[in-house]
Amino acid sequence: MNETLSMLLAPAAALLLLLFYINLRVASPLLAIPIRWLRWVLFSLFVAETNARFGWIDRSFWVMATGAFLLWFLLESAFNWLRVSAISLSPLPLFPKFAANTSGDEWPVQQRLLKVRDWLRDNRYTAVQALKAEVGGGVWLRVSVYQNHERTVRVQVAFLPQDSGAITVCFSLSSETQSGRRYVTDNFFLPFGGFYPEDWRVERTPWRRALPRLVAHHLARMAKAGEIPMAWEAEPLDDLNRQQQLMEQVNTELGFLLPHVEREEHGKITPEGRFRVWKEAWLLAYLGRAGEY
């Protein structure tokens, strides 16, 4: 069995490199999930195979593979915890303030992204505002806001730049209903771990990458609950910045964020909040699942 595995390691490593190269260009959160699993498993098997060849530790192949698997988990867990701690200690706000984007670069000129804009136009969604917010190190989050003909559904098209230079596109759909609730459906894959206001109904579905499916799901959620959406009145910029302020307040009151007077010394996120972010980061990275809100 070990010889068969040894023969499969090289093709599996080649497949990993191929998938990694492809994802450098398309920046797909879904493709990143099998890449992470394959990388994790290959690391474990390579360690076990190397030990079997050189006889460093007198243990069976599968014991070594299991040990390497757990070692990877511990190392990546520690790395993720350090990342969450760095975000907590960073001076950049968790809920940044948005501003109007007047630079003319709100929509990247890439074929796969232009198809999204064409779908919005074909389905009578009109552009309302282009916004941006700095997320750190001179990197800007750019958001183009569209709404349907009845002005009952707003679509935030967010462009997330990656280290490779590729761009990941995510969508957030929002509606306000006659009952006073806000329905939000998005496919963001970034961990949040915090809390939403009580009258918000938020569902994050990172697996739904296609905008038409996400729109259909958003409308189905409201229809199933018997909610009647209302036409939007507030400008997207004003509404989004009010949301950011409300989120900051709610998460401070509920213990996800520390009070402002304590943040300079202890960071922004409480220990419980850091654990929630750390756990959701794992769920998103390896299962594509967001937390329960």
Buried (B, 14 or more C-beta within 10 A) or exposed (E): EEEEBBEEEEEBBEBBEEBBEEBEEBBBBBEBBBBEEBBBBBBBBBBBBEBBEEEEEEBEBEEBBBBBBEEBEEEBEEEBBEBBBEBBEEEEBBBBEBEEBEEEEBBBEBEEBEEBBEBBEEBEBEBBBBBBBBBEEEEBBBBBBBBBEEBBBBBBBBBBBEEEEBBBBBBBBBBBBEEEBBBBBBBBBBBBBBBBBEEBBBBBBBBBBEBEEBBEBBBEBBEEEEBEBBEBEEEBBEBBBEBBEBBBEBBBEEEBBBEEEEBEEEBBBBEEBBBBBBBBBBBBBBEBBBBEB
